[in-house]
C-alpha cells in the first residue's frame, strides 16, 4: 500500500501519523535495503526523508559496500597516490626523471587509501544515523516476499519483515573456474589492493574499465604491463579518437596490448607466472590480474524465495522504475548491470524509493549520464559518439580544443589533453562531449548541463570562462565547430546564418 505508515510488531501498534494510517498487518519496516553501497545508501535515506521507516542490512566489515571497501574509492585513491608519488603529471615541467619518492612501496600507496576509506565509512554511518536509519549487521536472505533472515555474527538468524525491499547487493569479480587465484601472484580486482609489493611485471586479462584503470596505474609505477583482450578494441563504447589517444599514452608508459587474444591457461611457477594464449604466445610476469567482468552477489540472497531469479551473471532484471517482477521489490546499482557506476547507482536508489512510495520523480533516467574512466590519463564523456551519430545518419560537426593551446594546460604540464564537442549541423544542439586528460571527469559536467537544458553550441561561444582554466576549452571547441559550420555556409551561399 503506497503511502501507508507501518509499525513494529512489538511492543504493539504505533499511533497513527497524519497522512499515514497504521496498517492492519504490522511489519518491522516500511523499507529494507539490502546493501549499503551508493545505491543502497541513497535508497534508504530517500525513504527516511519521505517519512518512512527504513533500515539497511550490511555485513559488518563492508559498510559502504564494494564502492568504499574494494572498488571505486580505493582504486581512485590509489590513482591519486600513484600520480603524486611518481610525479608523473609534473614531468613535462621538471623532466622525465622527476619523482616525489624514488622507491614507492605498497605501504606508501595503502596509507592514503586506508585513510580515505575510514573517513568515508564514518560519513556513511553518520548520514544513516542522522536520518534515523538503523544499520543491521549481518548477511540477509529471503524467507518469503516480505521477510528476510539476517545471519548475524552471533549465529542466530534474525527475521525481519518489511512492506517493500530494495536489493542493492552489488557485485564481486567474476572468477573463471580454471584459474587458481592465490591473492598474490594471480589476483582479481579486489585482491590487487592487498599485494605485498609493487610487481615488476604484470599481465592484465581484460581491457574493460577496471582492467585499463589498473593497467595504467601500475604502468605509471614502473611495472611492465601487458594487456590481453579477446575483443579487437578496448572500451568500445567510448569515442574512437579518445581511445586512440589513451592507447598512445599507455604505450608511452611501456604498456603492451594483445587484442583479439584469449587466455588458454595461467601457470604458476617458482619464478612467477606464465600466461599462455590460445594463439600459442606465452607471457611471463610476476603477477596476473584477472579483470573478466563482475558477478552479482545474489547467490546467498535466496531470491527464489521471494519469487525472483537472476541471470547467469547474478543480475536481476528491472523495469524503468527499477522494480523487479515482484512489484514491492526493487533492485538498483551494479546488481542490475550496465552502466554499473557509483554515480548512476545513487540516482537509481533515490528513484526506486520515490517510486516505491508514490513520490513524484523527474523524467526517465535518460542518456545524459556521464561516464568517467579513471585511467591515467582519465577519460569522461556524455552523450553520443561520432560512430553512433554516423550510423544514425545524424548530420554533425566536430569542435576540438587541445590543452596544449590553453594557458592552463601549459601551467599544468598537460600537452596531450583534449576536449571534443559533437554539434548537430542544423539545430546546433550539443550531441556529445568527450574529454581526455587532466580533470576530464570534472570538465564533462559543463557540457552535461548545457545538453540537459537543451542548450546549443552558441551558448558556449558567447559564454565567458575564467582565465586561465581548462573550462575555457569549451569556448575554444565551440568556436572551432562554429567556424567549420560557417565555412560550409559560405560554400552553400547561406552566410546569413552566421550574421553577427
C-alpha positions, 0 to 999 in steps of 0.5 A: 500500500503506497503511502501507508505508515507501518509499525513494529510488531512489538511492543504493539501498534504505533499511533497513527501519523497524519497522512499515514494510517497504521496498517492492519498487518504490522511489519518491522519496516516500511523499507529494507535495503539490502546493501549499503553501497551508493545505491543502497545508501541513497535508497534508504535515506530517500525513504527516511526523508519521505517519512518512512521507516527504513533500515539497511542490512550490511555485513559488518566489515563492508559498510559502504559496500564494494564502492568504499571497501574494494572498488571505486574509492580505493582504486581512485585513491590509489590513482591519486597516490600513484600520480603524486608519488611518481610525479608523473603529471609534473614531468613535462615541467621538471623532466622525465626523471622527476619523482616525489619518492624514488622507491614507492612501496605498497605501504606508501600507496595503502596509507592514503587509501586506508585513510580515505576509506575510514573517513568515508565509512564514518560519513556513511554511518553518520548520514544513516544515523542522522536520518534515523536509519538503523544499520543491521549487521549481518548477511540477509536472505529471503524467507518469503516476499516480505521477510528476510533472515539476517545471519548475524555474527552471533549465529542466530538468524534474525527475521525481519519483515518489511512492506517493500525491499530494495536489493542493492547487493552489488557485485564481486569479480567474476572468477573463471573456474580454471584459474587458481587465484592465490591473492598474490601472484594471480589476483582479481580486482579486489585482491590487487589492493592487498599485494605485498609489493609493487610487481615488476611485471604484470599481465592484465586479462581484460581491457574493460574499465577496471582492467585499463584503470589498473593497467595504467596505474601500475604502468605509471609505477614502473611495472611492465604491463601487458594487456590481453583482450579477446575483443579487437578494441578496448572500451568500445563504447567510448569515442574512437579518437579518445581511445586512440589517444589513451592507447598512445599514452599507455604505450608511452608508459611501456604498456603492451596490448594483445587484442583479439587474444584469449587466455588458454591457461595461467601457470604458476611457477617458482619464478612467477607466472606464465600466461599462455594464449590460445594463439600459442604466445606465452607471457611471463610476469610476476603477477596476473590480474584477472579483470573478466567482468563482475558477478552479482552477489545474489547467490546467498540472497535466496531470491527464489524465495521471494519469487525472483531469479537472476541471470547467469551473471547474478543480475536481476532484471528491472523495469524503468522504475527499477522494480523487479517482477515482484512489484514491492521489490526493487533492485538498483546499482551494479546488481542490475548491470550496465552502466554499473557506476557509483554515480548512476547507482545513487540516482537509481536508489533515490528513484526506486524509493520515490517510486516505491512510495508514490513520490513524484520523480523527474523524467526517465533516467535518460542518456545524459549520464556521464561516464568517467574512466579513471585511467591515467590519463582519465577519460569522461564523456556524455552523450553520443559518439561520432560512430553512433551519430554516423550510423544514425545518419545524424548530420554533425560537426566536430569542435576540438580544443587541445590543452596544449593551446590553453594557458592552463594546460601549459601551467599544468604540464598537460600537452596531450589533453583534449576536449571534443564537442559533437554539434548537430549541423542544423539545430546546433544542439550539443550531441556529445562531449568527450574529454581526455586528460587532466580533470576530464571527469570534472570538465564533462559536467559543463557540457552535461548541463548545457545538453540537459537544458537543451542548450546549443553550441552558441551558448558556449561561444558567447559564454565567458570562462575564467582565465586561465582554466581548462573550462575555457576549452569549451569556448575554444571547441565551440568556436572551432565547430562554429567556424567549420559550420560557417565555412560550409555556409559560405560554400552553400551561399547561406552566410546569413546564418552566421550574421553577427 
